[in-house]
Amino acid sequence: MKIIGIIPARYKSSRFLGKPLMNILGKPMIWWVYNNAKKVKELDEVYVATESDLIVKKCNELGINVIMTSDKHLTGTDRVGEVSRKIKGDIYAVLMGDEPLIKPEEVSLVINAMLNDNKISTCMLATKFKNPIDVVNSTTIKLAINDNDDLIFMSRSPIPYPKEILSYNFYKNIGLYAYTKKALNFFIKTKPGNIELAEGLEMLRFIENKKSVKVVKVDSDSMSVDTPKDLIRVENILKSRKESDER
């Protein structure tokens, strides 16, 4: 069983141009994600996948494995699909290049969920929202998860609506997904549906086609960097982690 780690890193982000190269405590953001991925013992190989010469250059300077991909891809999963045609594997773990807070042990949880159950072809990581403001923020993705930890739906809107109970825990996705080669091939060959196009969320391609997506829940402080303000929040969390490790 060969397990490949892929980090999609798009320079031309519509909301935050060049964010994979943004400085965090003296290192570009992509270095933090790659460094965490290299600590995951289950990963046989790790690559950054990008459309940018600037990111390729920086990766080469830092000794990071990097693959140049097309600039025509609409989603990170499409970019991973291109890499899967060049780098053979059985499972592809996808660490989003804008989530430098993901811990190696969190990546291992998702991979091992798939290794321990061959019925799981697509798996993702989720955690509870800790900040109520994030629940109503359209840049954060909310998950509807059933009692068996299967993904039912995901949306930029707060779902489900807590009409009957106020104690409901809202969950968000963390930028970590894993696919079997078969699931990845299905994604590449299947056109986006109307719901995916409306929400702009690629994982809905599986849900719209009645494909199972398993969710692994963790208590995590990870967050995606979508704005310069997010970058400051991430930097403060990394500072706190460093201070805690030094105690």
N, C-alpha and C positions, 0 to 999 in steps of 0.2 A: 504494500500500500504506500504509494508515493503522495506526499502532501506538500503542496506548493503554496507559499504565501505571496499574495499579490497586493501591492499598494497603489491604487489608482491615484495619480497626482496631476490634476489639470491646472495648467498655469492660467488659462483664460476663463477663470471663474467669473460669472456675470455679476456676482454680488461682491467679490473681493479679489480683484486681479492680483495674480502672483502669490496667493496665500501660502502655497507649499514652501515658498522660500522666505516667508516672514520670520524674523529673528525672535527666538525665544531663549532667553538666558544664554545668549552667545552662539546658539546653533539654529539652523533653519528648521522650520516645523517638520519637514519631511525626515530629517535626521532623527527626531524623537520617535516618530512612528516606526521607522526602520530599525532603530536601536531596540525598541520594545519587541518587535517581531523576531529579531535575531535571538532573543532570549527564550523563545517558545521552543521547547525541546521536540515537540511533535512535527515541526516544520522542517522538511528536508532542504528546501531552498526558499529564498526570499528575493523578490524583485520589485522595484518601483516601475510602474508603467505610466508613461507620460507622452504628451504631444509636443513638449517644449524643449527646444535646444538649450535654453537656460537651465532647466531642471536637470537635463542630461549632464551638462557641464558641471553643475554643482555636485551631483551625485558622483561623478568621476573623481572630482577633487576630494571627496570624503570617503572614497572606497566603497560606495554603495552600488550594488548590482542594479542596473537600470536597463529598460527596454524602451526604445522609441516606438510609439504606436501612432495610428492615424489620428488626425485632428477632426475627423468627421463623426466620431462616436457621440451619441446623444446621452449615454449613461456610463457610469463607471463599470457596470457589469458588461456592457458591450466591449469596453476596453480590455477587461479581464478575458472575455471570450477570444479576442485577438491573440492575447498572450497564450491562451490554452492551446492554440494551434501551433505555437512555436515551442512551448515548454510542456512536455507530456506529464500528466499527473492523474491521480484518481480522485483526490479531493483538492479543491482550491479554496483556501481561506483568504477572504478579502478584507483587508484593513484599510479603511478610508484614510486618505492622506491628510485630512483635516481634523483628525482626532488623536492628538499626541498624548492624551491621558490614558489611553487603553493600556491595561496591565497585561503582561505575558500570561499570567494565570487565568485571566478572563478569556483569552484566546484559546487556551488549552481546554477550558470547559466546553466550548462549542465544538472543537475538533473531537474531543472524547465522546461527546453526546452522539456524534455521527459514527464514530468507530464502534461504539457499544450497541448501536441499533441500526442495522443495515436497511431499515425501512425509511430512515430519515435521509432525504436527498437534498434538502435545503434547510438551513438552520441560521438563526440570528440571535443576537444578544440584546437584552432589554433590562432597564432598571426603572425604579419608581421616580417620578418627578419629585424633587425636593423643594423647588421654588414654584409657588402657584402662578407666578407671572409667566413662566415658561409654558404652562398648560394652554394659555390663550395666545401664545406667540405662534404665528403661522410658519415660522422657520423651524419650529420643533415638530417632530412627527409623533403623533399619538397612536397607540396600538390598542386594538380590541383583541383580547386573548381569552380563550375559553379555559375551563377548569383542567383540561389536559395539556395546557401550555401549547396549544396550536394557535397560530395567527388566523384570526377571522377577518380582520380588516385593519387598515392603517390610513390615517388622514392627517392633514394639517389642521383640521378642526378638532376641538375637544370631543373625543368619543370614548365610551358611550356617555350620553347625557345623564347626569345623576339625579333623575326625577324622584326615585323612591328612596335612595340611600345617599347620604352625604359623606359617608366614610369610604367611598370607593377610592381605590388607589389607581391613579393614572400612570401608565407606563410609556416610556419613550424608547425608541431604538437607539442603540449605540452603534457606531460605525464599524460593525464587524459582522460579516456574513460568511457562510461556507456552503459550497455547492459540490455535488458530485459532478463528474464530467458529463453524465447524462443530463442532469438538471441544467447545467450550463449550456449544453447543446440545444435543449428545448427552448431556453430563453432566447438564444441567438436566432433560432429559426421561426420564432413566433412573433407576430406583429403586436405592438401595443394595443390594448383595448381602450374603449372610451373612458373608463374610470381612471386608468393609468395616465392617459393623456390629460384628463382634467386635473388630477392631483399632482402630476409630475413625480410619481413615486414608482420606480421600476419594479419593486417587489410585488406590486399589485398584478403584474403579469401572471405570476403563479396563482394568486388568489382568484383572478377572473377566469382562469382555466381549470379551476378546481384541483390545483396541485397543493399538496400539504407543505406548510412551512412551520417548522418546530421553533419554539422560543425558549431560550435559556435565560432565566432571570438571575440577576446578580445585584448586589448592593454596590453601586459604582458611582464615582464622582466624575466620570468621563463626560465630555461634551464636545460637540463639533464647533469649529471656528468658522463662523459665517460672517462676522463683522469685526472691525478693529476692537470694539468693546469686548467681544468674546476672547480675543487674543490676550487682553489684559487679565481677564478672569482665569484663563488657562495658566498664564505665567505665575499668577499668585498661588494657584493650587500646586504647581510644580515647586515653587519656593517652599511652601509648607511641607510638601513631601520630603524635600531635601533636608530641611531643618529637623523633621521628625526622624529621618534615617541617621542623622548625625548625633542625636541625643544618646 
